[in-house]
Amino acid sequence: MGKFMKSGKVVLVLGGRFAGRKAVIVKNYDEATNDKPYGHALVAGIERYPRRVVRGMGKKKMKERSKIKPFLRVYNYNHLMPTRYSVDVNMDKVVVNKDAFRDPTKKRKAKREVKCRFEERYKSGKIGRAS
């Protein structure tokens, strides 16, 4: 069986605070590391989805309702369910990596990067068309 948990794969988070939320694998670690003796992945997901927007709303209200709140976590593969979809959201690997969890300012910067990428993709109208 081939490796299917690859970067860009859309997954569902099964356990914990973000259970039921959709996420995208940023980097996968198939081999165990010293700190995590199991296969795991760094995922960027959506904590708060954008709200419904209709034609009659003003620009300010549309802008407010189109916001996305992201999350970044390292998950064990057992707590992720892969979907058949993958997306081409290219995160900046220098900013969004496992080292971001060590320093709060780096984590904030990484979350800002993820938020920017997700909102950019949402506003381009590609969000419902994952391949």
Buried (B, 14 or more C-beta within 10 A) or exposed (E): EEEEBBBBBBBBBBEEEBEEBBBBBBBBBEEEEEEEEEBBBBBBBBBEBBEEEEEEEEEEEEEEEEBBBBBBBBBEBEBBEBEEBBBEBEBBEEBBBBEBBEEEEBBEBBBEBBBBBBBEBBEEEBBEEBE
